[in-house]
Amino acid sequence: MGAELSKTSTMDEASDEPPTSAVLLDSCHFSQVVFNNVEKFYVPGADVTCCYTLTQSIIPRGKDWVGIFRVGWKTTREYYTFLWAPLPSDPHSDTPVQQQIQFKAYYLPKDDEYYQFCYVDQDGVVRGASVPFQFRAETEDDILVVTTQGEVEEIELQNKNLRQENEELKASCASLQSQNIHLQEEVTKAQELQKSLESLRSNTEKLELEVNSLKKENKHLKELDGCREAELQQLKEQIQTVSSDKERLESSLKAALEQMDQLQSQVSSYEKEVENLARVDREKTEQLEGLKEENQQLRVVGAQQQQTRDLLKELEEQKRLCQVLQAQKKAADEENQNLREENDVLLRHLSQPTEASPFSVASQAQAPIPAPGAGDLLFGNPYGAAGANLGAGAAEVASIRKCPMCNEVFPEEIEASQFEAHVQSHLLECPLCSETFEEANQQVFDDHLFCHRLE
């Protein structure tokens, strides 16, 4: 009914229907046109003036229109009535433009349902929508509700929360639709590839059968050609034999010559047919060569994948070696710590006072013993060899901690988890089978994912 009323209402404005579409709400842009001074109620039987602002985000065009829609509409085809939107004096203005149009009372709704203004461009896409309103007289109850400021604020807060929940639901629905469309596209591509593969296999089998059949026919034609040549030779011998009796056998010779001409014509026809068959045979051979090249390319891809697997195995071996070296370093650190503790015990023991003979006391008073330097310990340095071994182990670990992908060397202080995380950043992991690939082999990784889709 709304569509019929809208058609009647616009007969005075234009002779054609407004441009609409089946675009869903998620694809609309409601903030590009802002409706101003929208009343909560419009009195039935009176004209309604609609005021709106064109922002800088929209360029108005000649087929843009403003419609009245019942709240809950899904597409722009569900308008109740509409008016063509007037073009501003400067459609490309950099500042907002104020516009207004007037809906005649005769074409407005007569019920008390909720409606809203919508600005629709000439592509049928909504660029702006107003707050809901009704066509009914304002009652005393409505006035009392408006005068209660606290309840009005509470209702507005509830409306705001409802709008926010509605936007979240719309965003969630749009995301699900996008994911569904993407999955359908992937399934369609996989089905098409499967059909293409089956078609190629079927064509290959047909070509092989046709080639075998042509070979058999070619062999048969060659045998027929040999038989025809033998018959021709036999006829020539007969002509030579009856040459002495020419008059008697003249009619027979003429018939033989005619038969020979026919045989030559047949031989010529057979030769042409053999040439055609040979040409077809060459074409089939070329097609087979193309299929062989395609098969060779597939084998090359498989070899690249095997090479990638070998590289990953080598990387795992390097990780294992790094873990062994780290364990050795940890053991050396523990041994070094134990030796240091023993050294501290020995030094404390040497520093304790001991009983001395008078001669030793006198000698100590006459010639004080110099304190041992850093390199002149009383009993020697028992940790020199251990420190040297520890330094060599640390240098070996530092040299081992070299990224096999980018050759970056990491210091000794870095943790093994950080080194492994750096190496892992150069790898691409399959989300389906957890197989890893080098980052540089992006094409191999894409082919691997493609094989999963074919499965």
C-alpha positions in Angstrom: 0.0 0.0 0.0 2.9 2.4 0.9 4.5 1.9 -2.5 1.1 2.7 -4.3 0.6 5.8 -2.2 4.2 7.0 -3.0 3.6 6.5 -6.7 0.5 8.6 -6.5 2.2 11.3 -4.5 5.1 11.8 -6.9 3.1 12.1 -10.1 3.1 15.9 -9.7 6.9 15.9 -9.1 8.2 13.6 -11.8 7.0 10.9 -14.2 9.4 8.2 -13.1 10.0 6.2 -10.0 12.9 7.1 -7.6 16.1 5.0 -7.8 16.0 2.3 -5.2 18.0 -0.8 -4.4 18.0 -3.9 -2.2 21.0 -2.7 -0.3 20.9 -3.8 3.4 21.2 -1.4 6.3 24.9 -2.4 6.9 25.9 -0.8 3.6 24.3 2.6 4.3 26.0 5.8 5.5 23.6 7.6 7.8 26.0 10.4 8.9 26.5 12.1 5.5 23.1 14.0 5.7 21.8 15.3 9.0 18.1 16.1 9.6 17.4 19.1 11.7 14.4 20.2 13.9 12.6 16.9 13.6 9.4 16.9 15.8 8.3 14.0 17.9 4.7 14.4 16.6 3.3 15.9 13.4 -0.4 16.9 13.4 -2.4 14.9 10.8 -3.9 16.9 7.9 -1.1 19.5 7.9 1.9 19.9 5.6 5.3 18.8 7.0 8.5 20.7 6.4 11.7 18.6 6.3 15.0 20.4 7.1 18.4 18.7 6.6 22.1 19.6 6.2 24.3 18.2 3.4 27.8 17.6 4.9 31.1 17.7 3.0 31.1 13.9 2.7 28.3 13.8 0.0 28.1 15.4 -3.4 24.4 15.8 -4.3 23.1 14.6 -7.7 20.0 15.2 -9.7 18.3 11.9 -8.9 18.7 12.2 -5.1 15.5 12.1 -3.1 14.0 12.3 0.4 11.5 9.7 1.5 9.3 8.9 4.5 9.9 5.3 5.7 8.1 3.3 8.3 10.5 2.3 11.1 11.7 -1.2 10.6 12.3 -0.9 6.8 15.0 -3.1 5.3 15.6 -1.7 1.8 15.0 1.6 0.0 12.2 0.0 -2.0 9.9 0.2 1.1 9.4 4.0 1.1 5.9 5.4 1.9 6.2 8.6 -0.1 9.1 10.7 -1.5 10.1 14.1 -3.0 13.1 14.8 -5.2 15.9 16.5 -3.3 16.6 20.0 -4.7 20.2 20.6 -5.9 22.1 23.4 -3.9 23.5 26.3 -5.8 27.1 24.9 -5.3 27.0 21.1 -5.2 30.8 21.0 -4.6 30.8 23.3 -1.6 33.4 22.7 1.1 31.0 23.8 3.9 27.7 22.2 5.1 24.6 23.3 3.0 21.2 23.7 4.6 18.2 22.4 2.6 14.5 22.0 3.1 11.4 20.4 1.3 7.7 20.3 2.1 5.6 17.2 2.1 1.9 17.9 1.3 -0.6 16.7 3.9 -2.6 14.6 1.3 0.3 12.2 0.8 1.3 11.7 4.4 0.5 8.6 6.5 -2.8 8.5 8.4 -1.9 6.0 11.1 0.0 6.5 14.3 3.0 4.3 13.4 6.6 5.6 13.8 8.2 7.0 10.6 11.5 8.7 9.8 13.0 10.8 7.0 15.7 9.2 4.8 18.0 10.9 2.2 18.6 8.4 -0.7 21.1 9.1 -3.5 20.5 8.2 -7.1 22.2 4.8 -6.6 19.5 3.8 -4.1 21.8 4.0 -1.1 20.7 5.8 2.2 23.0 8.7 3.1 21.1 10.0 6.1 18.2 9.1 8.4 16.2 11.2 11.0 15.0 10.2 14.5 11.5 8.5 14.5 8.3 10.5 14.7 4.5 10.0 14.6 1.6 11.6 12.8 -0.9 12.3 15.6 -2.1 15.2 17.7 -0.1 15.8 20.9 -2.2 14.8 24.0 -2.0 16.1 27.5 -0.4 12.9 28.6 2.4 13.6 26.2 2.8 17.1 27.6 3.0 15.8 31.1 5.6 13.2 30.1 7.8 15.9 28.4 7.6 18.2 31.5 9.1 15.3 33.6 12.7 16.0 32.8 14.1 13.0 34.8 12.0 10.4 32.9 12.9 12.1 29.6 16.6 11.8 30.3 16.1 8.1 31.4 14.2 7.3 28.2 16.9 9.1 26.1 19.6 7.1 27.9 17.7 3.9 27.2 17.3 4.9 23.5 21.0 5.6 23.3 21.9 2.2 24.8 19.5 0.5 22.4 21.0 2.3 19.4 24.5 1.3 20.5 23.4 -2.4 20.9 21.7 -2.1 17.5 25.0 -0.8 15.9 27.0 -3.6 17.5 24.5 -6.2 16.2 24.7 -4.7 12.7 28.5 -4.7 12.8 28.5 -8.4 14.0 26.0 -9.3 11.3 28.2 -7.6 8.6 31.2 -9.5 9.8 29.4 -12.8 9.7 28.1 -12.1 6.2 31.6 -11.1 5.0 33.1 -14.3 6.5 30.3 -16.4 4.9 30.8 -14.8 1.5 34.5 -15.4 1.7 34.0 -19.1 2.7 31.5 -19.6 -0.2 34.0 -18.1 -2.6 36.8 -20.4 -1.4 34.5 -23.4 -1.7 33.5 -22.4 -5.2 37.1 -21.9 -6.3 38.0 -25.3 -4.9 35.1 -27.0 -6.7 36.0 -25.2 -10.0 39.6 -26.4 -9.7 38.5 -29.9 -9.0 36.2 -29.8 -12.0 39.1 -28.5 -14.2 41.4 -31.2 -13.0 38.9 -33.9 -13.8 38.2 -32.4 -17.2 42.0 -32.4 -18.0 42.3 -36.0 -17.0 39.3 -37.0 -19.1 40.6 -35.0 -22.1 44.0 -36.7 -21.7 42.5 -40.1 -21.8 40.3 -39.2 -24.8 43.4 -37.9 -26.6 45.3 -41.1 -25.9 42.5 -43.2 -27.3 42.2 -41.0 -30.4 45.9 -41.1 -31.0 45.9 -45.0 -30.8 42.9 -45.1 -33.1 44.6 -42.8 -35.7 47.7 -44.9 -35.6 45.7 -48.0 -36.4 43.9 -46.2 -39.2 47.2 -44.9 -40.6 48.6 -48.4 -40.6 45.6 -49.8 -42.3 45.7 -47.1 -45.0 49.4 -47.8 -45.7 48.5 -51.5 -46.2 45.7 -50.5 -48.6 48.1 -48.2 -50.4 50.5 -51.1 -50.8 47.8 -53.4 -52.2 46.7 -50.7 -54.7 50.3 -50.3 -55.9 50.5 -54.1 -56.4 47.3 -54.1 -58.4 48.5 -51.3 -60.6 51.8 -53.1 -61.3 49.8 -56.2 -62.2 47.7 -54.2 -64.7 50.8 -52.8 -66.3 52.2 -56.4 -66.8 48.9 -57.4 -68.4 49.0 -54.5 -70.8 52.5 -55.5 -71.9 51.4 -59.1 -72.4 48.4 -58.3 -74.6 50.2 -55.6 -76.7 50.8 -58.1 -79.6 47.1 -58.8 -79.8 46.2 -55.0 -79.7 43.3 -55.1 -82.1 41.6 -58.0 -80.4 42.1 -56.6 -76.9 41.7 -52.9 -77.6 38.4 -52.7 -75.9 39.8 -54.6 -72.9 42.8 -52.2 -72.8 40.5 -49.2 -72.7 38.6 -50.6 -69.8 41.8 -51.4 -68.0 43.0 -47.9 -68.5 39.8 -46.4 -67.2 40.1 -48.7 -64.2 43.6 -47.6 -63.7 42.5 -43.9 -63.7 39.9 -44.7 -61.1 42.6 -46.5 -59.0 44.9 -43.5 -59.3 42.1 -41.2 -58.2 41.4 -43.4 -55.2 45.1 -43.4 -54.4 45.3 -39.6 -54.5 42.2 -39.4 -52.3 43.8 -41.8 -49.9 47.1 -39.8 -49.9 45.1 -36.6 -49.0 43.3 -38.5 -46.2 46.7 -39.8 -44.9 48.1 -36.2 -44.9 45.0 -35.0 -42.9 45.5 -37.8 -40.4 49.2 -37.0 -40.1 48.3 -33.3 -39.4 45.8 -34.4 -36.7 48.4 -36.7 -35.3 50.9 -33.7 -35.0 48.3 -31.6 -33.3 47.5 -34.3 -30.7 51.3 -34.7 -30.2 51.6 -31.0 -29.5 48.8 -31.2 -26.9 50.5 -34.1 -25.2 53.7 -32.2 -25.0 51.9 -29.3 -23.4 50.5 -31.7 -20.8 53.9 -33.1 -20.2 55.3 -29.6 -19.5 52.5 -28.9 -17.1 53.3 -32.2 -15.3 57.0 -31.2 -15.1 56.1 -27.9 -13.5 54.1 -29.7 -10.8 57.1 -31.9 -10.2 59.3 -28.8 -9.8 56.9 -27.4 -7.2 57.1 -30.7 -5.3 60.9 -30.6 -5.3 60.8 -27.1 -3.9 58.5 -28.3 -1.1 60.9 -31.1 -0.3 63.8 -28.6 -0.2 61.9 -26.5 2.2 61.3 -29.5 4.5 65.1 -30.3 4.4 65.8 -26.7 5.5 63.4 -27.0 8.3 65.0 -30.2 9.5 68.4 -28.4 9.5 66.9 -25.6 11.5 65.6 -28.0 14.1 69.0 -29.6 14.3 70.6 -26.2 15.0 68.0 -25.5 17.7 68.8 -28.9 19.3 72.6 -28.1 19.2 71.9 -24.6 20.7 70.0 -26.2 23.6 72.9 -28.7 24.2 75.4 -25.8 24.3 73.2 -23.9 26.7 73.0 -26.9 29.0 76.8 -27.2 28.9 77.2 -23.5 29.7 74.8 -23.8 32.6 76.9 -26.7 34.0 80.1 -24.7 33.5 78.5 -21.7 35.4 77.5 -24.0 38.3 81.1 -25.5 38.4 82.6 -22.0 38.3 80.3 -20.9 41.2 81.4 -23.9 43.3 85.1 -23.2 42.7 84.6 -19.6 43.7 83.0 -20.7 46.9 85.9 -23.0 47.6 88.3 -20.1 46.9 86.5 -17.9 49.4 86.8 -20.6 52.0 90.6 -21.0 51.4 91.1 -17.2 51.5 89.3 -17.0 54.8 91.4 -19.9 56.2 94.6 -18.1 55.2 93.5 -14.8 56.8 93.0 -16.4 60.2 95.9 -15.9 62.8 98.2 -18.9 63.3 100.8 -19.9 65.9 104.3 -18.7 64.9 107.8 -19.3 66.2 110.0 -16.5 67.5 112.1 -16.7 64.4 109.1 -16.3 62.2 107.8 -13.4 64.2 111.2 -11.7 64.0 111.5 -12.3 60.4 108.0 -10.9 59.9 108.9 -7.8 61.9 112.1 -7.2 59.9 110.7 -7.9 56.4 106.9 -7.5 56.0 105.4 -9.9 53.5 103.9 -8.0 50.5 100.3 -8.7 49.8 99.8 -11.0 46.8 98.6 -9.3 43.6 95.7 -10.3 41.5 97.9 -12.7 39.6 100.2 -13.9 42.4 98.0 -16.0 44.7 99.8 -17.8 47.5 98.8 -21.3 46.3 98.3 -20.4 42.7 95.0 -19.7 40.8 93.0 -22.9 40.7 90.3 -21.3 38.5 92.4 -20.3 35.6 91.8 -23.4 33.5 88.1 -23.4 34.5 87.7 -19.7 33.5 89.5 -20.3 30.2 87.2 -23.3 29.5 84.2 -21.2 30.5 85.2 -18.3 28.2 85.8 -20.7 25.3 82.3 -22.3 25.9 80.7 -18.8 26.1 82.5 -17.8 22.9 81.3 -21.0 21.2 77.7 -20.4 22.4 77.9 -16.8 21.1 79.2 -18.0 17.8 76.4 -20.7 17.6 73.7 -18.1 18.3 73.6 -16.9 14.8 70.3 -16.7 13.0 70.3 -19.2 10.0 67.9 -16.9 8.1 69.4 -13.4 8.3 72.9 -14.3 9.8 72.3 -11.9 12.7 74.6 -12.8 15.7 73.1 -12.5 19.3 75.1 -11.8 22.5 75.6 -14.3 25.2 73.2 -12.6 27.6 70.2 -13.1 25.4 67.8 -15.8 26.5 67.2 -18.9 24.4 63.5 -18.0 24.1 64.3 -14.7 22.5 66.6 -16.3 20.0 64.0 -18.9 19.1 61.4 -16.2 18.8 63.6 -14.3 16.4 64.2 -17.4 14.2 60.4 -18.2 14.4 59.6 -14.7 13.0 61.3 -15.8 9.7 59.0 -18.8 9.4 55.5 -19.2 8.1 53.4 -21.9 9.9 50.6 -23.7 8.2 47.3 -23.2 10.2 46.1 -26.7 9.2 49.0 -29.1 9.7 51.5 -26.8 11.6 54.2 -27.4 9.0 56.7 -24.4 8.8 58.2 -22.7 5.8 60.8 -20.0 5.3 59.5 -16.5 4.9 61.4 -16.1 1.6 59.5 -19.1 0.2 56.1 -17.4 0.2 55.1 -19.1 -3.1 55.8 -22.6 -1.7 53.8 -21.7 1.4 50.8 -20.5 -0.8 51.1 -23.8 -2.9 51.0 -25.8 0.4 47.8 -24.0 1.5 46.3 -24.5 -2.0 46.9 -28.3 -1.7 45.0 -28.3 1.6 42.0 -26.6 -0.1 42.1 -29.3 -2.8 41.8 -32.0 -0.1 
